[in-house]
Amino acid sequence: MSADAPGVAPDEVTPRFYEVIHAPVRLRVCGLLAAADEVEFSVVRDALGVSDATLSKHLRVLAEAGFVDVRKAASSSRSDARRLTWLRLTADGRRAFSAHVAELRAIAQGVVG
């Protein structure tokens, strides 16, 4: 994975700390979503080792900030009405995640903004 979120050129990133992203679960969600176009809810849940309720709570915060889109779709592999939940970072979410990672790097290197 590149140092910055896919689709965001490094020279376009101004380091910025985002409190909404910094919570450990939300930071990890953004990291997982930054590596793909779209990821299914259960994949994220299992990768993070959290409950459905915990992940849903954090996704709601990210969605309200405009950083994550949540999409429901019918499962093509099931005959019942069960729908899958797909997650993706929005363009704003990718920019914010890249800026947050850049700010964390600056902090780690002792650069005070």
Residue, then its C-alpha position, 0 to 999 in steps of 0.5 A: m500500500s502506498a504512503d497515501a490513500p489511493g487516488v490522492a496525490p502526495d503533493e495534494v495532501t496537507p497534513r491535518f489531524y482529524e479527531v473523527i478518524h483518529a479513534p482506533v477502530r475508525l482509523r483501522v476502518c479507514g486504512l482497510l477501506a483506503a486499500a480497496d474500492e469497496v469492502e463488504f461489512s463482514v470482511v471489515r468486521d472480521a479483520l478488525g475483530v469487533s462486533d457488528a454493533t461496534l463497527s456499525k457505531h463507528l461507520r455511522v460516525l464516519a458516514e455522518a462526517g461524509f467520509v464513508d458511503v454505505r451501500k446495501a445490495a442483494s447477495s447474488s450467492r444467496s436465494d433469500a432476501r439477505r442483503l450485503t452491506w458494502l463500504r467505501l471511502t468517499a473522495d473526502g474520506r480518502r483526502a481526510f485519511s491521507a491528511h491524517v496519516a501525513e499529520l501522524r507522520a509529522i508528529a512521529q518525526g517531531v515536526v510541530g505544525 
